[in-house]
């Protein structure tokens, strides 16, 4: 690898991808560019060689400015992280003067439309049929009054459970969507069944329909307090091996792409019977991809560094042998907190003695 550009490098996910590339086996010989719309955020990224402020992804100047950076630094691969840039680069991929590791356009579009993804999963028997509440619809109130409770309400687009809440009555739904619409956020909301059980993330890499590697982590707690809504980032995670989660995630991916290629991360939650159900799918790495990189460094497994693997595959370079499922051992725990960094614990061997 010679030159890679990571977009959204001023955000936590982009920063963690940059760190993963920098500490990889090829890190010392890789020239790493980082871009972001916010020059003050990218100032925090200490892993890149050069930083650039770009217009927003929806700007008519975005591709021109990106290509100028690509030409200037002879960038070979662009690693988009924010959903807005993933979507823009997917649609206009033929105009990007560097290699991309993205699924086909249709798959990216489905991944970024929560209603479309849920509808496809409904047809495959993986989820119940979702309901759309639109600010432009005249029968929103009638739809809300017929809902079954409790239910989950969230924005149709956006990451991290954007604008979501657990609603226990029709009044909660009307207040929730009405507040956001009144404040000018004229987005569609999706209503789906509430899934009360365990919370998982399946992270995977594919090449032309073939699964290269994957792993599952379970989210056990969250940074900060989540009283009404969802979103944010998880605090405590552990690696788990689960045939049921693996199967559900693979079915969810194949429901949105006939020939999966690139990165697919699936969020799943258990229903009332504990059956894992897909809730969200993204075709870029989640914020906590750096957990895998930390494990790869401490335990000597370079193939666990998923951003490094993805970059080598994108550039047509060889990768070490990797397990397709359950790539990491199930005895690893990861934890982090705001402004405190992150760490890994093996086998539940926490350093604190218990005196409670």
C-alpha positions in Angstrom: 0.0 0.0 0.0 1.2 3.5 -0.8 -1.4 6.2 -0.4 -4.9 6.0 1.2 -7.4 8.7 1.9 -10.0 8.4 4.7 -13.0 10.7 4.6 -14.6 11.9 7.8 -11.2 11.6 9.5 -12.3 14.1 12.1 -15.0 11.8 13.5 -14.4 8.9 15.9 -15.0 6.2 13.3 -12.7 7.8 10.7 -10.1 8.4 13.3 -10.2 4.8 14.4 -9.9 3.6 10.8 -6.8 5.9 10.4 -5.3 4.5 13.6 -5.9 0.9 12.4 -4.1 1.6 9.1 -1.3 3.4 10.8 -0.5 0.6 13.3 -0.8 -2.2 10.7 2.0 -4.1 9.1 2.1 -1.6 6.3 1.5 1.5 8.4 5.0 2.9 8.3 5.2 2.9 4.5 1.6 4.1 3.9 0.9 7.7 3.1 -2.3 8.6 4.8 -4.6 11.5 3.9 -7.6 12.6 6.0 -10.5 14.8 5.0 -13.4 16.3 6.9 -15.9 19.2 6.6 -14.7 20.4 10.0 -11.1 21.5 10.2 -11.2 21.8 14.0 -12.3 18.1 14.3 -9.6 16.7 12.0 -7.0 18.6 14.1 -7.5 15.8 16.6 -6.5 13.0 14.2 -2.8 12.3 15.0 -2.4 9.4 12.5 -2.6 11.1 9.2 0.2 12.7 7.1 -1.9 15.4 5.6 -5.3 16.9 6.5 -7.8 18.6 4.1 -11.1 20.4 4.7 -13.6 19.5 2.0 -17.1 20.8 1.2 -20.1 18.7 2.4 -20.9 15.6 0.4 -24.0 17.2 -1.1 -22.0 20.2 -2.4 -21.6 20.4 -6.2 -17.9 21.1 -5.5 -17.3 18.0 -3.4 -16.1 15.6 -6.1 -13.9 18.2 -7.8 -12.2 19.0 -4.5 -11.8 15.4 -3.6 -10.3 14.6 -6.9 -7.8 17.5 -6.6 -6.5 15.9 -3.3 -6.4 12.5 -5.0 -4.3 13.8 -7.8 -2.1 16.0 -5.6 -1.1 13.1 -3.3 -1.5 10.3 -5.8 -4.1 8.6 -3.7 -4.8 5.0 -4.6 -7.8 4.2 -2.4 -10.5 6.3 -0.8 -12.0 5.0 2.4 -15.3 6.8 3.0 -16.7 6.7 6.6 -19.6 9.1 7.0 -22.9 7.8 5.5 -23.3 11.0 3.5 -19.9 10.5 1.7 -20.5 6.7 1.3 -23.7 7.5 -0.5 -22.3 10.3 -2.7 -19.2 8.3 -3.7 -21.3 5.2 -4.4 -23.6 7.2 -6.7 -20.7 9.0 -8.5 -18.1 6.2 -8.2 -17.3 6.4 -11.9 -16.0 10.0 -11.4 -13.7 9.2 -8.5 -10.1 8.9 -9.5 -9.1 6.3 -7.0 -10.3 2.8 -6.0 -13.3 2.3 -3.7 -14.2 -0.8 -1.7 -18.0 -0.4 -1.8 -21.0 -2.7 -2.6 -22.9 -2.0 -5.8 -25.0 1.2 -6.0 -28.3 -0.6 -5.2 -27.0 -2.3 -2.1 -25.6 1.0 -0.8 -28.9 2.8 -1.4 -30.8 0.0 0.5 -28.4 0.1 3.4 -28.9 3.8 3.8 -32.7 3.6 3.7 -33.9 1.9 6.9 -37.4 1.4 5.5 -36.1 -0.3 2.3 -33.8 -2.6 4.4 -36.6 -3.5 6.8 -39.0 -4.2 3.9 -36.5 -6.6 2.3 -36.0 -8.4 5.7 -39.8 -8.6 6.1 -40.0 -10.4 2.8 -37.4 -12.9 3.9 -39.2 -13.5 7.2 -36.4 -11.8 9.3 -38.6 -8.9 10.5 -42.2 -7.7 10.8 -43.4 -5.2 8.2 -42.3 -1.6 9.0 -44.6 1.4 8.9 -43.7 4.8 7.5 -44.9 8.0 9.1 -44.3 10.9 6.7 -44.8 14.7 7.4 -46.4 14.9 3.9 -49.0 12.2 4.6 -52.6 13.0 5.5 -53.3 9.8 7.3 -50.4 9.9 9.8 -52.7 10.2 12.8 -54.8 7.2 11.7 -51.7 5.1 11.3 -50.4 6.1 14.8 -53.7 5.3 16.5 -53.6 1.7 15.0 -50.1 0.9 16.2 -49.2 -1.9 18.6 -47.3 -0.9 21.7 -44.5 -0.9 22.7 -42.9 0.0 19.4 -39.7 1.5 18.2 -39.7 4.8 16.3 -36.7 6.1 14.4 -35.7 8.3 11.5 -35.7 6.7 8.1 -32.1 7.6 7.4 -29.1 8.2 9.7 -26.7 6.2 11.8 -26.6 5.3 15.5 -30.4 4.9 15.9 -31.0 8.5 14.7 -34.0 10.2 16.3 -35.2 7.0 17.9 -37.2 6.3 20.9 -39.2 3.5 22.6 -42.9 4.5 22.5 -45.4 3.0 24.8 -48.5 4.8 23.6 -49.8 6.7 20.6 -49.4 9.9 22.5 -45.6 9.3 22.7 -45.4 8.7 19.0 -47.3 11.8 18.1 -45.3 14.0 20.6 -42.0 12.5 19.3 -42.5 12.9 15.6 -44.5 16.1 16.0 -41.7 17.8 18.0 -39.1 17.0 15.3 -41.3 18.1 12.5 -42.2 21.3 14.2 -38.5 22.0 14.7 -38.1 21.7 10.9 -36.7 18.2 10.7 -39.1 17.0 7.9 -37.9 13.4 7.9 -39.9 10.2 7.5 -40.0 8.1 10.6 -40.1 4.3 10.7 -42.2 2.4 13.2 -41.1 -1.2 13.9 -41.6 -3.8 16.6 -39.7 -3.4 19.8 -36.9 -5.9 20.3 -36.2 -6.2 24.1 -33.3 -8.7 24.2 -29.5 -8.9 23.6 -27.8 -6.4 21.3 -25.2 -7.5 18.7 -23.0 -6.2 16.0 -21.9 -8.4 13.1 -18.9 -7.0 11.2 -17.8 -8.5 8.0 -15.7 -8.1 4.8 -16.7 -9.6 1.4 -15.2 -9.9 -2.0 -17.4 -10.5 -5.1 -20.0 -12.5 -3.1 -17.5 -14.5 -1.0 -17.2 -13.9 2.8 -13.6 -13.2 3.7 -13.9 -12.8 7.5 -16.4 -11.7 10.2 -16.9 -11.4 13.9 -19.7 -10.7 16.4 -19.6 -8.5 19.5 -22.3 -8.0 22.1 -23.1 -4.5 23.4 -23.5 -4.7 27.2 -23.6 -1.0 28.3 -23.6 2.5 26.8 -21.7 5.7 27.3 -23.9 8.2 29.1 -27.5 7.8 30.0 -30.2 6.7 27.6 -33.6 7.5 29.1 -35.9 8.1 26.1 -34.0 7.7 22.9 -31.3 5.5 21.4 -28.1 6.4 19.6 -24.6 7.1 20.9 -21.9 4.6 21.4 -21.5 1.4 23.4 -19.3 1.3 26.5 -18.7 -2.4 27.3 -18.6 -5.0 24.6 -17.5 -8.6 24.4 -16.8 -11.0 21.5 -19.3 -13.8 21.2 -19.7 -16.9 19.1 -23.3 -17.5 18.0 -24.5 -19.6 15.1 -27.9 -17.9 15.4 -26.4 -14.4 15.1 -24.1 -15.4 12.3 -27.0 -17.0 10.3 -29.3 -14.0 10.8 -26.6 -11.5 9.8 -25.6 -13.4 6.7 -29.3 -13.7 5.7 -29.7 -9.9 6.3 -26.7 -9.1 4.1 -27.8 -11.4 1.2 -31.3 -9.9 1.4 -29.8 -6.5 0.4 -27.1 -7.6 -2.0 -27.1 -10.6 -4.3 -23.3 -10.5 -4.6 -22.0 -8.8 -1.4 -18.8 -6.9 -1.9 -17.0 -4.6 0.6 -17.8 -4.0 4.2 -21.1 -4.9 5.8 -21.9 -4.3 9.5 -25.3 -5.5 10.8 -26.8 -4.5 14.1 -29.1 -7.2 15.6 -31.4 -7.4 18.7 -33.1 -10.3 20.2 -36.9 -10.5 20.1 -39.1 -11.6 23.0 -38.1 -15.2 22.4 -34.4 -14.3 22.1 -34.2 -14.8 18.3 -31.7 -12.3 16.8 -33.3 -9.9 14.4 -31.5 -7.4 12.1 -32.2 -3.8 12.9 -29.7 -1.8 10.8 -27.1 -2.5 8.1 -24.2 -0.3 7.0 -21.6 -0.6 4.3 -18.8 1.1 6.3 -17.0 0.3 9.5 -18.6 1.1 12.9 -16.9 3.4 15.4 -15.6 0.5 17.5 -13.6 -1.2 14.7 -10.5 -0.2 16.7 -11.3 -2.9 19.2 -10.4 -5.5 16.6 -7.2 -3.6 15.8 -6.2 -3.6 19.5 -6.8 -7.3 19.7 -4.7 -7.9 16.6 -1.8 -5.9 18.1 -1.9 -7.5 21.6 -2.4 -11.1 20.4 -0.3 -11.0 17.2 -3.1 -11.6 14.6 -2.8 -9.0 11.8 -5.8 -10.5 10.1 -8.0 -9.1 12.9 -7.2 -5.6 11.7 -10.3 -5.3 9.5 -9.5 -1.8 8.0 -6.0 -3.1 7.0 -7.6 -6.2 5.4 -10.2 -4.1 3.5 -7.5 -1.8 2.2 -5.3 -4.7 1.0 -8.2 -6.4 -0.7 -9.3 -3.1 -2.4 -5.8 -2.6 -3.8 -5.5 -6.3 -4.9 -2.8 -7.2 -2.5 -2.5 -10.5 -0.6 -3.9 -11.0 2.9 -3.1 -13.5 5.6 -5.4 -16.5 6.1 -8.6 -15.5 7.9 -11.5 -17.3 9.5 -14.7 -16.6 7.7 -16.8 -16.7 10.9 -15.9 -16.0 14.6 -12.6 -14.6 13.6 -11.7 -13.4 17.1 -11.8 -15.6 20.3 -14.8 -15.3 22.5 -12.9 -14.5 25.7 -12.2 -10.8 24.8 -13.9 -7.9 26.5 -13.5 -4.2 25.4 -14.5 -1.1 27.3 -14.2 2.7 26.8 -15.5 5.9 28.2 -15.6 9.6 27.2 -12.1 11.2 27.1 -10.6 8.1 28.7 -9.5 5.9 25.8 -10.3 2.2 25.4 -8.8 -1.1 26.5 -9.1 -4.9 26.2 -9.5 -7.5 28.9 -9.0 -11.3 28.3 -11.1 -13.9 30.0 -12.9 -11.4 32.3 -9.6 -10.8 34.2 -10.4 -7.3 35.4 -7.7 -5.5 37.4 -10.0 -4.1 40.1 -10.5 -6.2 43.3 -14.1 -6.4 44.3 -14.9 -4.9 47.7 -18.6 -4.2 47.2 
